[in-house]
Amino acid sequence: MNPKIVQQETFPVIGIAVRTNNAREMTPEGVIGKQWARFMQEGLLEKIPNRADENIVALITDYASDKDGDYTQVIGARVTKADRVPAGMVVKQVPAGRYAVFTSEKGPVAQVVVGTWQRIWATPKTAPGGNRTYKTDFEVYDQRARDPQATVMEVYVGIR
């Protein structure tokens, strides 16, 4: 299934950040699963002020190179203004630009997230409508992701 191409306006995200890479995430030293567990267990979504909606946003940014290099992942929420950042959280700006939007299949959350990223990595460089920028990508978990066993989520991949 081909992604849809959208022109996205810039917006801020507040959340908790970790620095990692895909090779690390394939080992027991992976940190993203622990980051998600902390976000959910500590109810951090509710602690983010000025949320634009009830969606969770997982922002992948500050790429060192490409899918094989280090990157920063921020799990949090889109906010209407970023003037109050809770202790232990960061604010990152999603840049305006063109994004290819990949929608997951429906299923267990870990399975659909990994499956969607595998589909993105297997997509030929120019197939999404432009080469990837490796600046900022983001995942959106809306009302379709409320059931962790029957989740649908979207990945926005920055393209030129």
C-alpha positions as CSV (number, residue, x, y, z in Angstrom):
1,M,0.0,0.0,0.0
2,N,1.5,3.3,-1.1
3,P,1.8,6.1,1.4
4,K,-0.2,9.3,1.0
5,I,1.8,12.5,0.7
6,V,0.9,15.5,2.9
7,Q,2.2,19.0,3.4
8,Q,2.7,19.3,7.2
9,E,2.8,22.6,9.1
10,T,5.4,22.9,11.9
11,F,4.4,22.1,15.4
12,P,6.0,21.6,18.8
13,V,6.1,18.3,20.8
14,I,6.8,18.0,24.5
15,G,7.8,14.6,25.9
16,I,10.6,12.4,27.2
17,A,13.7,11.8,25.1
18,V,16.2,9.0,24.6
19,R,19.1,8.7,22.2
20,T,19.5,5.3,20.5
21,N,19.9,3.6,17.1
22,N,18.1,0.7,15.4
23,A,21.0,-1.8,16.0
24,R,20.7,-1.2,19.7
25,E,17.0,-1.5,19.6
26,M,17.3,-5.1,18.3
27,T,19.2,-6.1,21.4
28,P,18.3,-6.4,25.1
29,E,20.0,-3.0,25.6
30,G,17.2,-1.3,23.6
31,V,15.7,1.7,25.4
32,I,12.5,2.5,23.4
33,G,10.5,-0.2,25.0
34,K,11.5,1.1,28.5
35,Q,10.8,4.6,27.4
36,W,7.2,3.6,26.4
37,A,6.7,1.7,29.6
38,R,7.8,4.8,31.7
39,F,5.6,7.1,29.6
40,M,2.5,4.9,30.2
41,Q,3.2,3.8,33.8
42,E,3.9,7.4,35.0
43,G,0.9,8.8,33.1
44,L,3.1,11.4,31.5
45,L,0.6,12.3,28.7
46,E,-1.6,13.9,31.3
47,K,1.3,15.9,32.7
48,I,2.0,17.7,29.4
49,P,0.5,21.2,29.4
50,N,-1.3,22.8,26.4
51,R,-1.9,19.5,24.6
52,A,-3.4,20.1,21.1
53,D,-5.3,16.8,21.3
54,E,-5.3,13.4,23.1
55,N,-2.9,11.7,20.6
56,I,0.5,10.4,21.6
57,V,3.3,11.5,19.3
58,A,6.6,9.6,19.0
59,L,9.1,11.9,17.3
60,I,12.2,10.5,15.7
61,T,14.7,13.4,15.1
62,D,18.3,14.5,15.3
63,Y,19.4,11.8,13.0
64,A,23.2,11.3,12.9
65,S,22.9,10.0,9.3
66,D,20.2,7.6,8.2
67,K,18.3,4.6,9.5
68,D,21.6,3.0,10.6
69,G,22.8,6.0,12.7
70,D,21.9,7.4,16.1
71,Y,18.7,9.4,16.6
72,T,16.6,10.9,19.3
73,Q,13.2,9.6,20.1
74,V,10.7,11.8,22.0
75,I,7.5,10.3,23.3
76,G,4.9,12.9,24.1
77,A,2.2,15.1,22.6
78,R,1.7,17.9,20.1
79,V,1.2,21.1,22.0
80,T,-0.4,24.5,21.1
81,K,2.4,26.3,22.8
82,A,5.6,25.2,24.5
83,D,6.0,27.8,27.1
84,R,5.8,25.3,30.1
85,V,8.0,22.2,29.8
86,P,7.7,19.9,32.8
87,A,10.9,18.8,34.5
88,G,12.6,15.9,32.8
89,M,10.9,16.6,29.5
90,V,12.1,18.3,26.3
91,V,10.5,20.3,23.6
92,K,11.2,19.6,19.9
93,Q,9.9,21.2,16.8
94,V,8.5,19.2,13.9
95,P,9.6,21.1,10.8
96,A,7.1,22.0,8.1
97,G,7.5,20.1,4.9
98,R,6.5,17.1,2.8
99,Y,5.8,13.8,4.6
100,A,4.9,10.4,3.3
101,V,2.2,8.9,5.7
102,F,2.3,5.2,6.2
103,T,-0.7,3.6,7.9
104,S,-0.1,0.4,9.9
105,E,-2.1,-2.8,9.7
106,K,-4.4,-3.5,12.7
107,G,-2.9,-5.7,15.4
108,P,-0.8,-5.8,18.6
109,V,1.0,-2.5,19.0
110,A,4.6,-3.8,19.0
111,Q,3.9,-5.9,15.9
112,V,2.2,-3.1,13.9
113,V,4.9,-0.6,14.7
114,V,7.8,-2.9,13.8
115,G,5.9,-4.0,10.7
116,T,5.3,-0.5,9.5
117,W,8.9,0.5,9.9
118,Q,10.1,-2.6,8.1
119,R,7.7,-1.6,5.2
120,I,9.2,1.9,5.3
121,W,12.8,0.6,5.2
122,A,12.0,-1.8,2.4
123,T,10.4,1.0,0.3
124,P,12.7,2.1,-2.6
125,K,14.3,5.5,-1.9
126,T,12.2,7.5,-4.3
127,A,8.9,5.5,-4.0
128,P,7.3,7.6,-1.2
129,G,7.2,10.6,-3.5
130,G,10.7,11.9,-2.7
131,N,13.9,10.9,-1.0
132,R,13.8,10.7,2.8
133,T,15.3,13.7,4.6
134,Y,16.4,12.0,7.8
135,K,15.6,15.2,9.7
136,T,12.3,14.3,11.5
137,D,9.8,11.5,11.3
138,F,7.0,11.0,13.7
139,E,4.4,8.3,14.7
140,V,0.8,9.3,15.7
141,Y,-1.2,7.1,18.1
142,D,-4.8,8.4,17.9
143,Q,-8.1,6.9,19.0
144,R,-7.4,3.9,16.7
145,A,-4.5,3.0,19.0
146,R,-6.4,2.9,22.3
147,D,-6.6,-1.0,22.3
148,P,-3.0,-2.3,22.5
149,Q,-4.1,-5.6,20.9
150,A,-5.9,-3.9,18.0
151,T,-3.8,-0.8,17.2
152,V,-3.7,1.2,14.0
153,M,-1.1,4.0,13.9
154,E,0.5,6.3,11.4
155,V,4.2,7.1,10.6
156,Y,5.0,10.4,9.0
157,V,8.3,10.2,7.1
158,G,10.0,13.4,6.1
159,I,10.7,13.5,2.3
160,R,12.3,16.1,-0.1
